Amino acid sequence: MTDHVGRLYALVAGVVVFLVAWAVVAAHPWAPRPAQDPRLVALAARQQRVQRESVLVKRLVDRRWAAYRRALAARTAAAARIDARNSALAAIATAPAAQPSVRVVNLPPLVVTRTS
Amino acid sequence: MERRSFRAMGTTVELVVEADGVSGELAAGEEEFERLEQVMSRFRPDSELSRLNRQGGIEASADLAQVVGLAVAARERTGGAFDPTVHHAVELAGYDRTFTELPEDGPDDGASAPCGGRVVVEGRRIELEDGFAIDLGGIGKGFAAERVAERLALAGPCLVDAGGDIAVRGVPEAGAWSVAVDDDLTLGLVAGGVATSGRDRRTWRRGGQERHHLIDPGTGRPSETDLLRVTVVAPDAVEAEILAKALFLGGSSAASAADVPAVLVTEDGRRLTIGGL
């Protein structure tokens, strides 16, 4: 009786060992890992390069945009100043003449006006 | 008629009163010029204006608050053509000391300074925007001429000539105050003021190039215009100074359209009289 039970356990253990060994052999752990597809490697490298370049391009565009905005603001301000000046000159031109209280005379000059 | 000449504000000042026994009034007029120069000079480190420019904000005297207020109002009226905040631009152009002390030539680094700085005048409080300072060279002599003429008028008809910026009060026996604008052109002034702005005097050289003191606030550099000189007759000497500078910066085409009595002299020697002269 005892021998039968022992044999049965031994048989079951043998079957388990066989199945494990089968699974290990079926997995081919000694086989070399398949090499990565070089096209995928190149694609990944290219993706990283493009990402780096896109960051650089974005920085460049941001700098140029900021410079453009500054230049535009300066030109707008300059144009506004010129417009304001022209408007002021136009206002002077169209304003009613100040009472001149002045005329060309033949009197000997008392004083001389010159660039002060 | 009594006259008195003296040096003030970097020029020759002449006081004329059509009355006798007014030497005291003339002396007081000279003292008033000296007092106002001490208020408005940018060349005197201890002047009130220099203190304002150093500190950026002060409780000013009534005179400084008034003249700065007039200058700021003039900037608004002329669309920025007249601007009291040209101080740094004038200095960078080379006019950084009294004219008699200026070297004839020197290096030119091409620098300019922005104009149009904010100036707030509230009562006697004056505040300047950081980085800006005030130069009253474009209005100070006219202001002083008007102030002194006001005082001299108590003694009789008078004329005050501050280096070409002229204020008059009253009518002389000759019927008008005769003011020569050119060798062959004399104006008879009954009231108001006369001023001349130009680049035919007060010039110097930097890097071999001629510089002058009339700054274009738009560029921060000596203005480039086809006009050599502009003489304006206006209701007072302050207004005449302001208009003379505005017309000078505008150039002959814009200035000749202005309806103010003025004499324009172009750089090619043409003389235009406008505004009913």
Chai-1 contact restraints between the chains, C-beta under 6 A:
chainA,res_idxA,chainB,res_idxB,connection_type,confidence,min_distance_angstrom,max_distance_angstrom,comment,restraint_id
A,R81,B,G80,contact,1.0,0.0,6.0,A-B,restraint_1
A,R81,B,G218,contact,1.0,0.0,6.0,A-B,restraint_2
A,A84,B,G79,contact,1.0,0.0,6.0,A-B,restraint_3
A,A84,B,G80,contact,1.0,0.0,6.0,A-B,restraint_4
A,R85,B,G79,contact,1.0,0.0,6.0,A-B,restraint_5
A,R85,B,G80,contact,1.0,0.0,6.0,A-B,restraint_6
A,R85,B,A81,contact,1.0,0.0,6.0,A-B,restraint_7
A,S87,B,G79,contact,1.0,0.0,6.0,A-B,restraint_8
A,A88,B,T78,contact,1.0,0.0,6.0,A-B,restraint_9
A,A88,B,G79,contact,1.0,0.0,6.0,A-B,restraint_10
A,L89,B,G250,contact,1.0,0.0,6.0,A-B,restraint_11
A,L89,B,A254,contact,1.0,0.0,6.0,A-B,restraint_12
A,I92,B,A258,contact,1.0,0.0,6.0,A-B,restraint_13
A,A93,B,A257,contact,1.0,0.0,6.0,A-B,restraint_14
A,A93,B,A258,contact,1.0,0.0,6.0,A-B,restraint_15
A,A93,B,D259,contact,1.0,0.0,6.0,A-B,restraint_16
A,A97,B,D259,contact,1.0,0.0,6.0,A-B,restraint_17
A,A98,B,P235,contact,1.0,0.0,6.0,A-B,restraint_18
A,P100,B,P261,contact,1.0,0.0,6.0,A-B,restraint_19
A,P100,B,G276,contact,1.0,0.0,6.0,A-B,restraint_20
A,S101,B,V190,contact,1.0,0.0,6.0,A-B,restraint_21
A,S101,B,A191,contact,1.0,0.0,6.0,A-B,restraint_22
A,S101,B,G192,contact,1.0,0.0,6.0,A-B,restraint_23
A,V102,B,L187,contact,1.0,0.0,6.0,A-B,restraint_24
A,V102,B,L189,contact,1.0,0.0,6.0,A-B,restraint_25
A,V102,B,V233,contact,1.0,0.0,6.0,A-B,restraint_26
A,V102,B,P261,contact,1.0,0.0,6.0,A-B,restraint_27
A,R103,B,G188,contact,1.0,0.0,6.0,A-B,restraint_28
A,V105,B,A176,contact,1.0,0.0,6.0,A-B,restraint_29
A,V105,B,S178,contact,1.0,0.0,6.0,A-B,restraint_30
A,V105,B,T186,contact,1.0,0.0,6.0,A-B,restraint_31
A,V105,B,G188,contact,1.0,0.0,6.0,A-B,restraint_32
A,L107,B,A174,contact,1.0,0.0,6.0,A-B,restraint_33
A,L107,B,S178,contact,1.0,0.0,6.0,A-B,restraint_34
A,P109,B,S178,contact,1.0,0.0,6.0,A-B,restraint_35
A,P109,B,A180,contact,1.0,0.0,6.0,A-B,restraint_36
A,P109,B,T186,contact,1.0,0.0,6.0,A-B,restraint_37
A,L110,B,S178,contact,1.0,0.0,6.0,A-B,restraint_38
A,V111,B,D161,contact,1.0,0.0,6.0,A-B,restraint_39
A,V111,B,V179,contact,1.0,0.0,6.0,A-B,restraint_40
A,V112,B,A180,contact,1.0,0.0,6.0,A-B,restraint_41
A,T113,B,G164,contact,1.0,0.0,6.0,A-B,restraint_42
A,T113,B,I166,contact,1.0,0.0,6.0,A-B,restraint_43
A,T113,B,V179,contact,1.0,0.0,6.0,A-B,restraint_44
A,T113,B,V181,contact,1.0,0.0,6.0,A-B,restraint_45
A,T113,B,V194,contact,1.0,0.0,6.0,A-B,restraint_46
A,T113,B,T196,contact,1.0,0.0,6.0,A-B,restraint_47
A,T113,B,T231,contact,1.0,0.0,6.0,A-B,restraint_48
A,R114,B,G164,contact,1.0,0.0,6.0,A-B,restraint_49
A,R114,B,T196,contact,1.0,0.0,6.0,A-B,restraint_50
A,T115,B,T196,contact,1.0,0.0,6.0,A-B,restraint_51
A,T115,B,G198,contact,1.0,0.0,6.0,A-B,restraint_52
A,T115,B,D200,contact,1.0,0.0,6.0,A-B,restraint_53
A,T115,B,R201,contact,1.0,0.0,6.0,A-B,restraint_54
A,T115,B,R229,contact,1.0,0.0,6.0,A-B,restraint_55
A,S116,B,K141,contact,1.0,0.0,6.0,A-B,restraint_56
A,S116,B,G163,contact,1.0,0.0,6.0,A-B,restraint_57
A,S116,B,G164,contact,1.0,0.0,6.0,A-B,restraint_58
A,S116,B,D165,contact,1.0,0.0,6.0,A-B,restraint_59
